[in-house]
Amino acid sequence: MKTDVNVGCDVVQVSRIEKMMSTQSVLKKVFHPSELLRFEAEHLAGIFAVKEATFKALGLPSDSWLMIEVKYHPSGKPELVLASKIDKLKIQSMDCSISHDGGLAFAVVTVLKDK
Amino acid sequence: MSKGLGEIKPYKNIYDYLYSTCKKYANNTVFVEKQKYRTKIWTFNDLWVKVAEAVDYLDKKHLKKGDKIIICAPNSPYWACLFFACAIKGIIVVPLDMNSSSDFIKKTISMTKPKFVFISKFMPQAKDKLSHIIYIEDFKTDLEPGAKAKSMNGGNVKPDDTLLIVFSSGSTGDPKGVVLTHKNICANICSLMQHMVIYPTHRSVSIVPLSHTLELTCGLMAFISMGASIVYLPAVKPRAIAEALQKDGVNIIVTVPAFLQLFRNSVSRALDQKGLGKIFRTSLALSKPLPKSVKRVILSVVRSKIGKDLKEMYVGGARIDESLEEFWNGLGISVYQGYGLTEASPIVAADSPKPKMHRLFTVGKPIPGVTVKLADDGEVMVKGANVSSGYFRNPKATAETFKDGWLMTGDIGHFDDDGFLSIIGRKKDVIIGSSGMNVYPEDIERTLREHNNIKEAVVLGIENETDTIITAVVTLDGKTTSAKEIIASTNEHLESHQRLQEVIIWPDEDFPRTPTRKIIRFEVNKYARTDKLPSVTTKDVKSGNQLYMIIAQVTGKPVGKITSKSTFVNDLGLDSIKRLELMAKIEDELGLVLSDRFVNQKSTVSDLEKQIKIASGTAKKKGQPNWPDRKTAIYFRLLLQYVFFTLSKSFQAVEVKGFDLKKFGNEPVIFVANHQSHLDAPDIIKVLPRKTRTKTSVAAAKDYIFGNYATGLMARVAFNAFPIDRHGNMDESLTNIGKILDKGNSVLLFPEGTRTRTGDLQDFKNGIGVIAPEMGVPIIPIKISGNYDILPRKHHIPKYGKTTITIGEPIRFDEGSSYLDITKQLEEAIKKL
């Protein structure tokens, strides 16, 4: 079986997410309640960037925010959980990574898929 | 002018007030708490129970009598519970306006040293490293159900104990706090109980922030003391208020003039659209009654905007324009003006529906128990149990305002021959903004003087027809700068109610001054009012296409630059965050939920306009009919179901196992089942206890069952079915389900979205994960087996067989669960049965 590698990346200004945090209706469209438990701009900016990077890597429509959940392993590493609807896209394996600096959050998502 | 309190015995403290009120109206509705999809009804008993839980909560936080807390949060029943609980324990509440700047909040904290600051986590100020924060959202969920606090009694609090310290930004720049005791507030409540005419049938919607005493004393406490109920909105926005007026039976409101203005604009627009505006204005201007037929048409248009029930408006907090009062009275809606100030808890005088107690353009007569007299210069002086003892740790300000037991209001008033009071103007230079908040010119002038190019500044309130425009007249330091620049840079440093709206540049080097170098403000004022100099107005342009205004706000592009051909990505620079903001604003202001999917590289403003047109078409049809809940419909349904159950016995044996639903109370629930066959819904209905059976609605596919009129009607008649959109419009489904649960009915959902093709359980759609926590009711999983063999897809004749229905234990979900997790959990729960 041949494998395709797909990559997506995204960068977001933490201050823009901080502004978003006062609009509840927007938050509900983008984040799971579990993701909002840690109500900090930097944390949410990281999750936001992962989700956008996932859209790019998987070619998902731009309103699939709630189809993806970002969980944190006790070690601090972010992990992706996808809705069953997406699971079927022949994904073999995927991973994500987040970085913060200078008021920015940056994320990369890699997906290995059946060709 | 003085009157006694009559037969009403004043309450000793807030405990006394709340206990008597809750006991008297026990099972009446007190609050209608609107959530996004659900409406929660609070009875007075519920309020008492929640306040007891809140007292227990405060006990656990080790708060004691005399401690202070700050509440800076949106209006809600929980705001009220927290306030009452503090009052009962003798804790002093410092309420702050939600629009207070972080600076102002910090100053208030350093002055009052509160034990905790209760603030909404969604307020930007919450992120500014304030100390001892408790999110109001957490307070709500941390209450322990049924907790009964020992300290839930009134014995500990004396009438003269402090209840509130209410701050406004004072003229020295430091916040000035009015100290109000239990006695002060209770006296004002008792006076209002005699003065207003309120019955348990009255219902209001809460608009003015509870941090203002107008809302706290009058809008909340006086209202409910007479058994009236109050609607609390998830967010106080014009569209939400209009919806409450139309759908929630609101017949009375307490508000400030700015809102009357807002409603008038919306009503006037509607009248103009129907070509009735001119007729109405002419008849008002000539004060000539309209022919009955015309009046009826006008009223129907008005009612479409402000609901059919609204009859009375109590207005205070700021001067109300005469034409505004005339407008509403012309429509048969009584406007009762009131006059008050925080220092008087706050009501001093008010119009009342009682005979000979209402006169247009006056603020009515002094309320019982309050004495009003005019000083020689016309200054209004107030005495009564409602009058504060002074300002918090500010003896100088106290001495200036409270003299020999009289509150010197600084307002110039006038009594007519019948004792009606009118307020003519302000003695001080204080500007009352249209929001009703005090604006002290000195504060703004000081900020202006810090501007590099400004030498000197005078700030004035210039009243136009409807509003007070905060205007600065400035002299420049020789360098060039524009009025626009001054407004922008100054407003950054000002509270929202202080913001400059207009700047006039004084043509000379200096202002006219007295020999002692004081600026002659009168001359400046005269110049500002009469001479037209180049000036910039920062007020939003109120006219124009609302969608374009929204797009302009989100993208930061000028409205004029936006055309129907503008592309979102290239021309307007819309990225994913702005796209989300745009959708949220459209939802807020136009009441339409759109998917943000269609905004792609190529889409234009006109594409969005088309989407909005489609969405507003479906939004109008959104409501569900009421007839399926009527008694006759229910009997007919039972009959139909009986016929079906009898018929089905010929080919089907149904067995039910698992959790006994009879043990479950009357609480509405969501049943969640796997889907094998068209027989599933009738079979589940069959095994439900009879009481639940008549009160369960079945979700049916909008595009399948409800795609055809006959099957849709049949589904409604036989199963009380309602449409659910399988392909995306979550909002509509959530709204429908919320309304059903609000009626006390249960809902049956098939989260696979369609019947199984293989006989096996298919993946659940993600929607169930959102529905379950949003609705806040228990979920009962149900597993069906056997129906796939009896009547699978594409078969029309059932085979003989046995069906087993297994009912699982009710599941409740934590507030912080992920939607994906919930979907998985429910899938697992059904698999395990």
Chai-1 contact restraints between the chains, C-beta under 6 A:
chainA,res_idxA,chainB,res_idxB,connection_type,confidence,min_distance_angstrom,max_distance_angstrom,comment,restraint_id
A,R16,B,I577,contact,1.0,0.0,6.0,A-B,restraint_1
A,S22,B,F122,contact,1.0,0.0,6.0,A-B,restraint_2
A,S22,B,P124,contact,1.0,0.0,6.0,A-B,restraint_3
A,T23,B,A584,contact,1.0,0.0,6.0,A-B,restraint_4
A,Q24,B,F122,contact,1.0,0.0,6.0,A-B,restraint_5
A,S25,B,A584,contact,1.0,0.0,6.0,A-B,restraint_6
A,V26,B,L580,contact,1.0,0.0,6.0,A-B,restraint_7
A,V26,B,A584,contact,1.0,0.0,6.0,A-B,restraint_8
A,H32,B,S818,contact,1.0,0.0,6.0,A-B,restraint_9
A,H32,B,Y819,contact,1.0,0.0,6.0,A-B,restraint_10
A,P33,B,G816,contact,1.0,0.0,6.0,A-B,restraint_11
A,S34,B,G816,contact,1.0,0.0,6.0,A-B,restraint_12
A,S34,B,S817,contact,1.0,0.0,6.0,A-B,restraint_13
A,S34,B,S818,contact,1.0,0.0,6.0,A-B,restraint_14
A,L37,B,G816,contact,1.0,0.0,6.0,A-B,restraint_15
A,F39,B,K121,contact,1.0,0.0,6.0,A-B,restraint_16
A,P61,B,R597,contact,1.0,0.0,6.0,A-B,restraint_17
A,D63,B,S595,contact,1.0,0.0,6.0,A-B,restraint_18
A,D63,B,D596,contact,1.0,0.0,6.0,A-B,restraint_19
A,D63,B,R597,contact,1.0,0.0,6.0,A-B,restraint_20
A,L66,B,Y819,contact,1.0,0.0,6.0,A-B,restraint_21
A,E69,B,S818,contact,1.0,0.0,6.0,A-B,restraint_22
A,E69,B,L820,contact,1.0,0.0,6.0,A-B,restraint_23
A,V81,B,L820,contact,1.0,0.0,6.0,A-B,restraint_24
A,A83,B,N766,contact,1.0,0.0,6.0,A-B,restraint_25
A,A83,B,L820,contact,1.0,0.0,6.0,A-B,restraint_26
A,S84,B,D763,contact,1.0,0.0,6.0,A-B,restraint_27
